[in-house]
Structures are given as C-alpha cells and as structure tokens.
Amino acid sequence: MIYDHRTYTCRPGTIQKHFKLYGEHGYDVQRRHLGEPVVYGHVETGDVNSYVHIWAYEDAADRAKKRAALSADPEWKAYLAKSAEAGYLVSQVNQIMVPTPFYKPGS
C-alpha cells in the first residue's frame, strides 16, 4: 500500500471558491477513478489557505494506472481548465508515503 499525500495552497480569500468549483466539477470524477480519499481536509490551524487530501493505492503501478485514466477523462480535463482559469491555486506539494511496519490500515 502507498499513500499519495497532497497539500494545495490557495490565494488568500479564495479557498471556499475553490472548494465550490472542485465540489461541483472535480470531486465526483476524481473519486470515480481514484476511489474514496483516505482524508480530504481543510487546514484549521497554521496555513488556513491550504488543504490536504490523501489517496491510497495498492502500489505505484495501481497509482499510475488510475491517474492515467483520470488524466484522460474529458470531465477531469474540463475541471482542470476551469481551475486554471479561476486561478485560485498557488502551490501543490505531493508526497508518496508508505505505512510503517506496525501500522495496519482499517484495524
């Protein structure tokens, strides 16, 4: 199992607008290809202009296959165009994480 941990930062004052855009045009199509996220959360303290989501995959090949299908989806491409046009996002940091030997997901 691997986890794709992503942190996005929005321009100050735009995070709720970004959530509305993503909620209406991106979330369902992303879930259709990637499954349910492990976490999708807004930062409450610290950089309140950011949010985190984490997706779980069987391995790197599973991640590559699912992300390729997502990238090819016309609905996802349309969402990305809308997001780029809106200009709410200013940064993205991705980290691939693996569970520690003692962590048992779902237990």
NUNULO-411769 format. One line per field, with one value per atom (N, C-alpha, C, O): y, x, z; residue number from 1. Coordinates in nm, 2 decimals. Atoms other than C-alpha are relative to their C-alpha. Layout:
N
Y: [Y, ...]
X: [X, ...]
Z: [Z, ...]
num: [NUM, ...]
***
This chain:
107
Y: [-0.12, 0.00, 0.12, 0.13, -0.13, 0.35, 0.11, 0.09, -0.12, 0.69, 0.12, 0.15, -0.12, 0.99, 0.12, 0.14, -0.11, 1.29, 0.13, 0.15, -0.12, 1.62, 0.12, 0.11, -0.13, 1.97, 0.11, 0.13, -0.11, 2.25, 0.13, 0.13, -0.13, 2.62, 0.09, 0.10, -0.10, 2.88, 0.14, 0.17, -0.14, 3.25, 0.04, -0.01, -0.04, 3.42, 0.05, 0.12, -0.04, 3.46, -0.08, -0.05, 0.07, 3.21, -0.15, -0.22, 0.14, 2.87, -0.05, -0.16, 0.04, 2.85, 0.00, -0.09, 0.00, 2.95, -0.12, -0.19, 0.12, 2.67, -0.12, -0.21, 0.11, 2.42, -0.01, -0.12, 0.00, 2.52, -0.05, -0.14, 0.04, 2.48, -0.15, -0.23, 0.14, 2.14, -0.09, -0.19, 0.08, 2.02, -0.02, -0.13, 0.01, 2.09, -0.07, -0.13, 0.05, 1.98, -0.10, -0.17, 0.08, 1.78, -0.12, -0.23, 0.10, 1.57, -0.14, -0.24, 0.13, 1.31, -0.07, -0.19, 0.06, 1.25, -0.06, -0.17, 0.05, 1.21, -0.13, -0.22, 0.12, 0.96, -0.11, -0.23, 0.10, 0.77, -0.08, -0.20, 0.06, 0.70, -0.05, -0.16, 0.03, 0.70, -0.07, -0.12, 0.06, 0.57, 0.11, 0.23, -0.10, 0.74, 0.04, -0.04, -0.04, 0.95, -0.05, -0.07, 0.03, 0.85, 0.12, 0.11, -0.13, 1.21, 0.11, 0.11, -0.12, 1.53, 0.11, 0.12, -0.09, 1.81, 0.14, 0.16, -0.14, 2.19, 0.02, -0.02, -0.02, 2.31, 0.10, 0.21, -0.08, 2.45, 0.10, 0.21, -0.09, 2.60, 0.00, -0.10, -0.01, 2.71, 0.07, 0.18, -0.06, 2.79, -0.03, -0.13, 0.03, 2.82, 0.02, 0.01, -0.01, 2.89, -0.14, -0.14, 0.13, 2.52, -0.11, -0.10, 0.12, 2.18, -0.12, -0.11, 0.12, 1.82, -0.11, -0.12, 0.12, 1.51, -0.12, -0.10, 0.12, 1.16, -0.11, -0.14, 0.11, 0.87, -0.12, -0.11, 0.13, 0.51, -0.08, -0.08, 0.08, 0.28, -0.13, -0.14, 0.12, -0.08, 0.01, -0.05, -0.01, 0.01, 0.11, 0.17, -0.10, 0.25, -0.02, 0.07, 0.03, 0.07, 0.03, 0.08, -0.04, 0.10, 0.15, 0.19, -0.15, 0.47, 0.05, 0.13, -0.05, 0.52, -0.03, 0.05, 0.04, 0.33, 0.09, 0.13, -0.08, 0.52, 0.14, 0.21, -0.14, 0.86, 0.02, 0.13, -0.01, 0.79, 0.00, 0.08, 0.00, 0.71, 0.13, 0.19, -0.13, 1.03, 0.10, 0.19, -0.10, 1.24, 0.00, 0.10, 0.02, 1.10, 0.04, 0.05, -0.02, 1.17, 0.15, 0.24, -0.14, 1.47, 0.09, 0.21, -0.08, 1.58, 0.05, 0.16, -0.05, 1.60, 0.11, 0.21, -0.10, 1.79, 0.13, 0.24, -0.12, 2.03, 0.07, 0.19, -0.06, 2.08, 0.07, 0.18, -0.06, 2.14, 0.14, 0.23, -0.12, 2.41, 0.11, 0.22, -0.10, 2.58, 0.04, 0.16, -0.03, 2.56, 0.09, 0.19, -0.09, 2.71, 0.14, 0.24, -0.13, 2.99, 0.08, 0.20, -0.07, 3.07, 0.05, 0.15, -0.05, 3.09, 0.00, 0.08, 0.00, 3.00, -0.07, -0.03, 0.07, 2.76, 0.07, 0.12, -0.06, 2.89, -0.10, -0.08, 0.10, 2.57, -0.13, -0.15, 0.14, 2.20, -0.08, -0.06, 0.08, 1.96, -0.14, -0.17, 0.14, 1.58, -0.08, -0.06, 0.10, 1.31, -0.14, -0.15, 0.14, 0.94, -0.06, -0.05, 0.05, 0.77, -0.15, -0.20, 0.14, 0.41, -0.02, 0.05, 0.02, 0.27, -0.06, -0.12, 0.06, 0.19, -0.15, -0.19, 0.14, -0.18, -0.04, -0.14, 0.03, -0.16, 0.06, 0.03, -0.05, 0.03, -0.09, -0.14, 0.09, -0.18, 0.08, 0.10, -0.07, 0.02, -0.07, -0.19, 0.05, -0.03, -0.09, -0.14, 0.08, -0.21, 0.08, 0.03]
X: [0.08, 0.00, 0.09, 0.19, -0.06, 0.11, -0.10, -0.22, 0.09, -0.04, 0.05, 0.17, -0.03, -0.04, -0.05, -0.18, 0.03, -0.04, 0.02, 0.13, -0.01, -0.11, -0.05, -0.15, 0.04, -0.12, 0.00, 0.09, 0.02, -0.26, -0.02, -0.08, 0.01, -0.24, -0.08, -0.04, 0.08, -0.50, 0.05, 0.10, -0.02, -0.46, -0.09, -0.20, 0.09, -0.59, -0.13, -0.15, 0.13, -0.96, -0.07, -0.19, 0.06, -1.03, -0.02, -0.08, 0.01, -1.03, -0.14, -0.17, 0.14, -1.41, -0.05, -0.13, 0.04, -1.45, 0.06, 0.00, -0.06, -1.20, -0.08, -0.10, 0.07, -1.39, -0.13, -0.18, 0.13, -1.72, 0.03, -0.04, -0.03, -1.56, 0.04, -0.01, -0.04, -1.40, -0.11, -0.13, 0.12, -1.71, -0.10, -0.16, 0.10, -1.92, 0.06, -0.02, -0.05, -1.68, 0.11, 0.14, -0.11, -1.39, -0.01, 0.04, 0.00, -1.47, -0.05, 0.01, 0.06, -1.70, 0.08, 0.09, -0.08, -1.49, 0.13, 0.17, -0.12, -1.18, -0.02, 0.05, 0.04, -1.35, -0.04, -0.01, 0.04, -1.48, 0.13, 0.12, -0.12, -1.12, 0.09, 0.15, -0.09, -0.93, -0.06, 0.02, 0.07, -1.19, -0.01, 0.01, 0.03, -1.27, 0.14, 0.23, -0.13, -0.99, 0.00, -0.10, -0.02, -0.85, -0.03, -0.09, 0.02, -0.85, -0.02, 0.04, 0.01, -0.98, -0.04, -0.15, 0.02, -0.94, 0.05, 0.16, -0.04, -0.92, 0.09, 0.06, -0.09, -0.63, -0.07, -0.12, 0.07, -0.78, 0.09, 0.05, -0.10, -0.46, 0.12, 0.14, -0.12, -0.14, -0.04, -0.10, 0.03, -0.17, -0.15, -0.18, 0.14, -0.55, -0.05, -0.16, 0.03, -0.53, 0.03, 0.03, -0.04, -0.44, -0.09, -0.17, 0.08, -0.60, 0.08, 0.18, -0.07, -0.48, -0.10, -0.21, 0.07, -0.60, 0.10, 0.21, -0.08, -0.47, -0.07, -0.19, 0.06, -0.54, 0.08, 0.21, -0.07, -0.45, 0.00, -0.10, -0.02, -0.32, 0.07, 0.14, -0.07, -0.21, 0.15, 0.22, -0.14, 0.13, 0.01, -0.08, -0.02, 0.29, -0.06, -0.11, 0.07, 0.15, -0.15, -0.20, 0.14, -0.20, -0.03, -0.12, 0.01, -0.15, 0.02, -0.06, -0.02, -0.01, -0.12, -0.16, 0.11, -0.30, -0.12, -0.19, 0.12, -0.57, 0.02, -0.07, -0.02, -0.41, 0.00, -0.04, 0.01, -0.37, -0.14, -0.17, 0.15, -0.74, -0.06, -0.14, 0.05, -0.82, 0.04, -0.04, -0.05, -0.60, -0.06, -0.07, 0.06, -0.76, -0.15, -0.21, 0.15, -1.12, -0.03, 0.02, 0.04, -1.28, -0.06, -0.04, 0.06, -1.47, 0.11, 0.10, -0.11, -1.14, 0.08, 0.12, -0.06, -0.98, -0.07, -0.02, 0.08, -1.27, 0.01, 0.02, -0.02, -1.24, 0.14, 0.15, -0.13, -0.86, 0.00, 0.07, 0.00, -0.93, -0.07, -0.03, 0.07, -1.19, 0.08, 0.09, -0.08, -0.95, 0.11, 0.14, -0.10, -0.67, -0.05, 0.02, 0.06, -0.89, -0.04, -0.02, 0.03, -1.01, 0.12, 0.12, -0.13, -0.65, 0.00, 0.08, 0.01, -0.73, 0.13, 0.17, -0.11, -0.44, 0.14, 0.16, -0.14, -0.08, 0.11, 0.22, -0.11, 0.11, -0.06, -0.18, 0.04, 0.09, 0.13, 0.23, -0.11, 0.32, -0.05, -0.15, 0.04, 0.29, 0.11, 0.23, -0.10, 0.45, -0.06, -0.18, 0.04, 0.43, 0.04, 0.16, -0.03, 0.41, -0.03, -0.11, 0.03, 0.43, -0.02, 0.04, 0.03, 0.29, 0.13, 0.21, -0.11, 0.53, -0.04, -0.15, 0.02, 0.57, -0.11, -0.18, 0.10, 0.34, -0.14, -0.24, 0.13, 0.05, -0.08, -0.03, 0.09, -0.24, -0.13, -0.22, 0.11, -0.49, -0.13, -0.14, 0.13, -0.85, -0.01, -0.12, 0.01, -0.77, -0.03, -0.04]
Z: [0.00, 0.00, 0.00, 0.07, 0.00, -0.08, 0.02, -0.02, -0.02, 0.01, -0.07, -0.06, 0.07, -0.21, 0.08, 0.08, -0.09, 0.03, -0.08, -0.12, 0.07, -0.14, 0.08, 0.14, -0.06, 0.00, -0.10, -0.18, 0.09, -0.20, 0.08, 0.18, -0.07, -0.11, -0.10, -0.22, 0.08, -0.24, 0.03, 0.13, -0.03, -0.28, 0.12, 0.13, -0.11, 0.04, -0.05, -0.14, 0.03, 0.04, -0.11, -0.15, 0.11, -0.24, 0.03, -0.06, -0.02, -0.07, -0.01, -0.07, 0.01, -0.04, -0.14, -0.18, 0.14, -0.40, -0.07, -0.16, 0.05, -0.49, 0.03, -0.05, -0.05, -0.28, -0.08, -0.12, 0.08, -0.46, -0.14, -0.19, 0.13, -0.80, -0.01, -0.09, 0.00, -0.72, 0.04, -0.02, -0.04, -0.54, -0.11, -0.13, 0.11, -0.85, -0.12, -0.20, 0.13, -1.12, 0.01, -0.09, 0.00, -0.99, 0.09, 0.06, -0.10, -0.68, -0.05, -0.03, 0.05, -0.84, -0.10, -0.10, 0.10, -1.14, 0.05, 0.01, -0.06, -0.93, 0.08, 0.07, -0.08, -0.70, -0.09, -0.05, 0.10, -1.00, -0.04, -0.06, 0.05, -1.10, 0.11, 0.11, -0.11, -0.77, 0.12, 0.21, -0.11, -0.53, 0.11, 0.08, -0.10, -0.20, 0.06, 0.08, -0.07, -0.04, 0.14, 0.20, -0.14, 0.29, 0.09, 0.19, -0.07, 0.40, -0.10, -0.21, 0.08, 0.24, 0.10, 0.14, -0.11, 0.49, -0.03, -0.09, 0.00, 0.52, 0.12, 0.23, -0.11, 0.74, 0.09, 0.05, -0.10, 1.06, 0.07, 0.10, -0.06, 1.21, -0.08, -0.15, 0.09, 1.05, -0.13, -0.12, 0.13, 0.68, -0.04, -0.10, 0.02, 0.67, -0.15, -0.18, 0.14, 0.29, -0.07, -0.19, 0.07, 0.23, 0.05, 0.14, -0.03, 0.23, -0.04, -0.12, 0.02, 0.22, -0.04, 0.01, 0.02, 0.06, -0.02, -0.07, 0.01, 0.07, -0.06, -0.03, 0.08, -0.17, 0.02, 0.03, -0.02, -0.11, -0.13, -0.21, 0.11, -0.38, 0.04, 0.14, -0.03, -0.39, -0.01, 0.07, 0.03, -0.53, -0.11, -0.15, 0.10, -0.78, -0.13, -0.20, 0.13, -1.08, 0.01, -0.09, -0.02, -0.94, 0.00, -0.07, 0.00, -0.88, -0.14, -0.19, 0.13, -1.23, -0.09, -0.17, 0.08, -1.39, 0.02, -0.07, -0.04, -1.20, -0.04, -0.09, 0.03, -1.25, -0.15, -0.20, 0.15, -1.63, -0.04, -0.13, 0.03, -1.65, 0.03, -0.05, -0.04, -1.46, -0.10, -0.14, 0.09, -1.68, -0.14, -0.20, 0.13, -1.99, 0.00, -0.11, -0.01, -1.87, -0.04, 0.01, 0.05, -2.06, 0.11, 0.11, -0.11, -1.74, 0.09, 0.13, -0.08, -1.55, -0.07, -0.01, 0.08, -1.83, 0.01, 0.02, -0.01, -1.82, 0.13, 0.14, -0.13, -1.45, 0.01, 0.06, 0.00, -1.48, -0.07, -0.02, 0.08, -1.74, 0.08, 0.09, -0.08, -1.51, 0.12, 0.15, -0.11, -1.22, -0.04, 0.03, 0.05, -1.42, -0.03, 0.01, 0.03, -1.54, 0.13, 0.13, -0.12, -1.19, 0.07, 0.13, -0.06, -1.06, 0.15, 0.21, -0.15, -0.70, 0.06, 0.17, -0.06, -0.65, -0.03, -0.14, 0.02, -0.60, 0.02, -0.03, -0.02, -0.49, 0.02, 0.07, -0.02, -0.48, 0.05, -0.02, -0.05, -0.28, 0.01, 0.08, 0.00, -0.34, 0.07, 0.06, -0.07, -0.12, -0.01, 0.02, 0.00, -0.17, 0.14, 0.17, -0.13, 0.17, 0.01, -0.06, -0.02, 0.28, 0.15, 0.23, -0.14, 0.60, 0.08, 0.02, -0.09, 0.89, 0.02, 0.00, -0.02, 0.97, 0.10, 0.09, -0.11, 1.28, -0.03, 0.04, 0.03, 1.11, -0.08, -0.19, 0.07, 1.00, -0.04, 0.04, 0.04, 0.79, 0.03, 0.00, -0.02, 0.89, 0.13, 0.15, -0.12, 1.22, 0.12, 0.23]
num: [1, 1, 1, 1, 2, 2, 2, 2, 3, 3, 3, 3, 4, 4, 4, 4, 5, 5, 5, 5, 6, 6, 6, 6, 7, 7, 7, 7, 8, 8, 8, 8, 9, 9, 9, 9, 10, 10, 10, 10, 11, 11, 11, 11, 12, 12, 12, 12, 13, 13, 13, 13, 14, 14, 14, 14, 15, 15, 15, 15, 16, 16, 16, 16, 17, 17, 17, 17, 18, 18, 18, 18, 19, 19, 19, 19, 20, 20, 20, 20, 21, 21, 21, 21, 22, 22, 22, 22, 23, 23, 23, 23, 24, 24, 24, 24, 25, 25, 25, 25, 26, 26, 26, 26, 27, 27, 27, 27, 28, 28, 28, 28, 29, 29, 29, 29, 30, 30, 30, 30, 31, 31, 31, 31, 32, 32, 32, 32, 33, 33, 33, 33, 34, 34, 34, 34, 35, 35, 35, 35, 36, 36, 36, 36, 37, 37, 37, 37, 38, 38, 38, 38, 39, 39, 39, 39, 40, 40, 40, 40, 41, 41, 41, 41, 42, 42, 42, 42, 43, 43, 43, 43, 44, 44, 44, 44, 45, 45, 45, 45, 46, 46, 46, 46, 47, 47, 47, 47, 48, 48, 48, 48, 49, 49, 49, 49, 50, 50, 50, 50, 51, 51, 51, 51, 52, 52, 52, 52, 53, 53, 53, 53, 54, 54, 54, 54, 55, 55, 55, 55, 56, 56, 56, 56, 57, 57, 57, 57, 58, 58, 58, 58, 59, 59, 59, 59, 60, 60, 60, 60, 61, 61, 61, 61, 62, 62, 62, 62, 63, 63, 63, 63, 64, 64, 64, 64, 65, 65, 65, 65, 66, 66, 66, 66, 67, 67, 67, 67, 68, 68, 68, 68, 69, 69, 69, 69, 70, 70, 70, 70, 71, 71, 71, 71, 72, 72, 72, 72, 73, 73, 73, 73, 74, 74, 74, 74, 75, 75, 75, 75, 76, 76, 76, 76, 77, 77, 77, 77, 78, 78, 78, 78, 79, 79, 79, 79, 80, 80, 80, 80, 81, 81, 81, 81, 82, 82, 82, 82, 83, 83, 83, 83, 84, 84, 84, 84, 85, 85, 85, 85, 86, 86, 86, 86, 87, 87, 87, 87, 88, 88, 88, 88, 89, 89, 89, 89, 90, 90, 90, 90, 91, 91, 91, 91, 92, 92, 92, 92, 93, 93, 93, 93, 94, 94, 94, 94, 95, 95, 95, 95, 96, 96, 96, 96, 97, 97, 97, 97, 98, 98, 98, 98, 99, 99, 99, 99, 100, 100, 100, 100, 101, 101, 101, 101, 102, 102, 102, 102, 103, 103, 103, 103, 104, 104, 104, 104, 105, 105, 105, 105, 106, 106, 106, 106, 107, 107, 107, 107]
***
